[in-house]
Amino acid sequence: MIISLTGTPGTGKTTIADGLREKGEEVIDLNLHIEENGLKERFDKKRDTYNVDVIRLNRSLKDSVPKDKNVFLDGHLSHFLNCDVIIVVRCNPSVLRERLVKRNYSSQKIMENVQAEALDVILCESSGSDAHVFEIDNTSCTTEQAVSAVADIIGGNTERYTPGSIDWTEEMEKWC
């Protein structure tokens, strides 16, 4: 099974992916895969990021993804790829802002990402997929708690993680 671990930058995807690796799970770091396979395209100065053709990214993963076990795809583009399950990692927009400030993101990039989180952008994009979609609130979780939530989802204990269970409506006025 292919599991997308996606979310707005700064929500904790890579920390969870590292925790999954420590548990022996197969995890593909999409940023590293994109770099190693020459998949970066034009640099978008306004958004301070490279564009990536997800069709080419999907094709490049065919040989990298073992068919006989669970594989996690770690990256904010992973919900656009062929997968069976999408886990959207979420974070309260105020906390997310602080995380992005610590990463030295520009004010514009911070605002773009905080607004995307407040408006459920990644969750909405994921809901358009054929995959089963779930969400985890990683605002104050330890890595162990977040990895346990992923294990719950993969194990079929999904009722706590249904789309729409996380609501940042009260944050909207601050960011949008």
C-alpha positions in Angstrom: 0.0 0.0 0.0 1.2 3.5 -0.8 0.5 6.1 1.9 0.9 9.8 1.2 2.1 11.8 4.2 1.2 15.3 3.2 0.4 18.7 4.6 1.4 22.4 4.6 5.1 23.0 5.1 6.0 23.0 8.8 3.2 20.7 10.0 5.5 17.9 10.9 5.5 15.5 8.0 9.2 14.8 8.0 9.4 14.4 11.8 6.6 11.8 11.6 8.4 10.2 8.6 11.6 10.0 10.6 9.7 8.3 13.4 8.2 5.8 10.9 11.7 5.0 9.6 12.9 4.4 13.2 10.0 1.8 13.5 11.3 0.1 10.3 8.8 1.5 7.9 9.8 2.2 4.2 9.7 6.0 3.7 10.6 7.9 0.5 11.6 11.5 1.0 10.1 13.2 -2.0 12.3 16.3 -1.8 15.4 14.0 -2.0 13.8 11.9 -4.7 13.1 15.0 -6.8 16.6 16.3 -6.3 18.3 13.0 -7.1 16.1 12.4 -10.2 16.5 15.9 -11.7 12.8 16.6 -11.4 13.1 20.3 -10.4 11.8 22.6 -13.1 11.6 26.4 -13.3 12.3 28.3 -10.1 9.3 30.4 -9.0 10.8 33.5 -7.4 7.5 34.8 -6.1 6.8 31.6 -4.2 10.5 30.8 -3.5 10.3 27.3 -4.7 10.9 25.0 -7.7 8.0 23.8 -9.8 7.7 20.0 -10.1 5.7 18.1 -12.8 3.8 15.6 -10.7 3.2 13.3 -13.7 7.0 13.0 -14.2 7.3 12.5 -10.4 4.7 9.7 -10.5 6.5 8.0 -13.3 9.9 8.2 -11.6 8.5 6.6 -8.4 7.3 3.4 -10.2 10.7 1.8 -9.9 11.3 3.1 -6.3 8.2 1.9 -4.7 8.2 -1.7 -3.5 4.9 -3.5 -4.3 5.0 -6.0 -1.4 4.8 -3.7 1.6 3.6 -0.3 2.9 5.5 2.7 1.6 5.1 6.2 2.9 5.7 9.2 0.6 6.9 12.1 2.7 6.2 15.5 1.0 3.7 18.2 0.5 3.1 17.1 -3.1 2.5 13.5 -2.2 -1.3 13.8 -2.2 -1.1 14.5 -6.0 0.6 11.1 -6.6 -0.8 7.6 -7.1 -1.5 6.4 -3.6 -4.0 4.3 -1.6 -4.2 6.4 1.5 -3.6 10.1 2.2 -2.8 11.3 5.7 -2.9 15.1 5.9 -0.7 16.3 8.8 -2.3 19.5 10.3 -1.1 22.2 12.7 -2.9 25.2 14.3 -2.1 28.2 12.1 -0.6 30.2 15.0 1.7 27.5 15.9 2.6 26.8 12.3 3.5 30.5 11.9 6.0 30.2 14.7 7.5 27.0 13.2 8.0 28.8 9.8 9.5 31.8 11.4 12.1 29.5 13.0 12.9 28.2 9.5 13.5 31.8 8.3 10.7 31.7 5.7 9.9 35.1 4.2 6.9 36.9 5.5 5.1 36.3 2.2 5.8 32.5 2.3 4.8 32.3 5.9 1.5 34.1 5.2 0.8 31.9 2.1 1.4 28.7 4.1 -0.5 29.8 7.2 -3.5 30.8 5.1 -3.4 27.5 3.2 -3.5 25.7 6.6 -6.4 27.8 7.9 -8.4 27.2 4.7 -7.8 23.4 4.6 -6.2 23.7 1.1 -4.2 20.4 1.3 -7.2 18.6 2.7 -9.5 19.9 0.0 -6.9 19.0 -2.7 -6.6 15.5 -1.2 -10.4 15.0 -1.1 -10.5 15.2 -4.9 -8.4 12.0 -5.0 -9.6 8.3 -5.2 -7.5 7.5 -2.1 -8.9 7.2 1.4 -8.2 10.5 3.2 -7.5 11.1 6.9 -6.1 14.0 8.9 -3.9 14.2 12.1 -3.7 17.3 14.3 0.1 17.5 15.0 0.0 20.8 16.8 1.1 19.5 20.1 1.8 15.8 19.5 5.0 14.1 20.4 6.6 12.2 17.5 5.5 8.9 19.2 1.9 10.1 19.4 1.8 11.2 15.7 3.4 7.9 14.6 0.9 6.0 16.7 -1.9 8.0 15.0 -0.5 6.9 11.6 -0.4 3.3 12.9 -4.1 3.6 14.0 -5.0 4.8 10.5 -3.1 2.0 8.7 -4.6 -0.5 11.1 -8.1 0.6 10.3 -8.8 2.6 13.5 -9.8 5.7 11.5 -12.8 7.2 13.3 -10.8 9.9 15.1 -9.1 10.9 11.8 -11.9 11.6 9.4 -11.6 14.6 7.1 -13.2 17.6 8.7 -12.4 16.6 12.2 -9.9 19.5 12.5 -11.4 22.9 12.3 -9.3 26.1 12.3 -12.4 28.3 11.6 -11.6 30.5 14.7 -8.2 31.2 13.1 -9.6 32.5 9.8 -9.9 36.1 10.8 -6.3 36.3 11.9 -4.9 35.0 8.6 -7.3 35.5 5.8 
